[in-house]
Amino acid sequence: MSEKKSPKIAHWPISILNGISALLGLILPMFMSRHIPSEEIGKYKIIFLYLMMVPAFSFSSGIENGLYYWSGLLHNAKEKVRAAWSMALIQSFIFFIILIIFSPLIKPLLHASWDLYISFTIASLTVVLASMYESILIARKKIWAGAIFSAIFNTINTISLLVAIIVFKSAVMIVWAYAITMLIKIGASYYLGTKDGWIPIGLDLKEAKSVRKYYFPVSTSGIFDFLMNNSDRFLLSILISPAQFASYTFGCLSIPPLQILESSVNRVLIPQLATAIEHDDKLLAAHLYRSSLEQIMFIFVPAFVGLFIFAEPIIQLLFTTKYLDSVPYLKLYALWILLSGIPYDVAARASGNGKWILKNTIRMGTFSLLLCALLAWKTGPLGALVAMIITLLVQKSYGLNLMIKNYGWSLNEMIPYKTLLLYGMLAGALGIISYFLKNMFSSNIAWFLYCSVPFAIIYLGAILVLRKDLFGEIPFLNKLLNIFYSKKTKTL
């Protein structure tokens, strides 16, 4: 009897296309550090930190998550999605009005001039709606269409921000560039979404009560979820100067391809998981989680090793020697990145368990804020980052415990121990070899350039050979692998 193949999470179209456009985003901080004063960079970073807060504080963060749950349902899927878009539109405008009314209180927290604050309020209108159409496509299993739509506008957005950095050298104009690009994206979303009927021309509130029942607890928890993941930046944006904040955030380096990989896997996982849970197929659900962890950690493990080993030349190459004080932050942040890749609440989201999500994020958000405040007060920014890592460890442990106890999944079926060991041993060995080769090079930059490329090629090549099955959703790569294996077989 042939062994049943484990299901695979078909995230590669999203990850590859958005990853390519996101690589352009990595050059943004490079140009900032060379063209814009530290104070302006800090203001820009603080503004975008607060833009990240918009979904949470407008009680809309659960709406996009809900799209993947509602689209996986067997009945009234389209009606629920239309209601979700309508509620997102209403709540975005309500939050915009609140920002205007309370501007005298909010503006000082952002270290912003009136020009900067106005650009922030306009940008806040776009944050929730801009990503909804691509999520609707992906939730409906139109993965390539969603990936292409997202990648096009991510690329346009990156280019517009880059132009604003080089030409205007101003945080105000960078935020305006973002706001205008996102408004255009929302216009395209509305046009395409109304054509296929998944976005209403006006407001469609027939299923508003039903969708609100799911997303409101999740959205309420979004405030605490934001604090759970950003307590350090939130507190430090108030406690330290914009210039110091710039150094800290450069160390806590945003790596868009990693974020896109995690998001892409979860976007594809949740609708499939919702169907498995609805049919009470525990083994399939556990195998889906296992597949998602394999594919996320395939990149996150070597990323952790590489960021830790090459922290100094990375900072020097990206931001110049002026920001070498960011190196300790990057070394520590590499561990945070590794832990962040572990899915922990996908079962609750896929089953519509908003109450668990709310309780968990309230606990974790409060814990994170208090611990972060204590350690930041005692030891400064490094203490704040340690607090975030401790919070993440507690959060992931709690989420895994839920999946085992409440859903009856087997830990052995969920965790691909052998695969994770393979990733760790291979990346660890390459990292140790790279470190001991450091003294052979004339500079840190030369060491990084000559060692990081072989590190990546050898790691990827080895995994391609040893775990060919991970790449089944990339047709052209699969063909190349089949050719390689057929030639190898003939030679033997």
Secondary structure, 3 states (H helix, E strand, C coil): CCCCCCCCCCCHHHHHHHHHHHHHHCHHHHHHHHHCCHHHHHHHHHHHHHHHHHHHHCCCHHHHHHHHHHHCCCCCHHHHHHHHHHHHHHHHHHHHHHHHHCHHHHHHHHCCCHHHHHHHHHHHHHCCHHHHHHHHHHHCCCHHHHHHHHHHHHHHHHHHHHHHHHHHCCHHHHHHHHHHHHHHHHHHHHHHHHHHCCCCCCCCCCCHHHHHHHHHHHHHHHHHHHHHHHHHHHHHHHHCCHHHHHHHHHHCCCCHHHHHHHHHHHHHHHHHHHHHHHCCCHHHHHHHHHHHHHHHHHHHHHHHHHHHHCHHHHHHHHHCHHHHHHHHHHHHHHHHHHHHCCCCCHHHHHCCCHHHHHHHHHHHHHHHHHHHHHHHHHHCHHHHHHHHHHHHHHHHHHHHHHHHHCCCCCHHHHCCHHHHHHHHHHHHHHHHHHHHCHHHCCCHHHHHHHHHHHHHHHHHHHHHHHCHHHHCCCHHHHHHHHHHHHHHHHHC
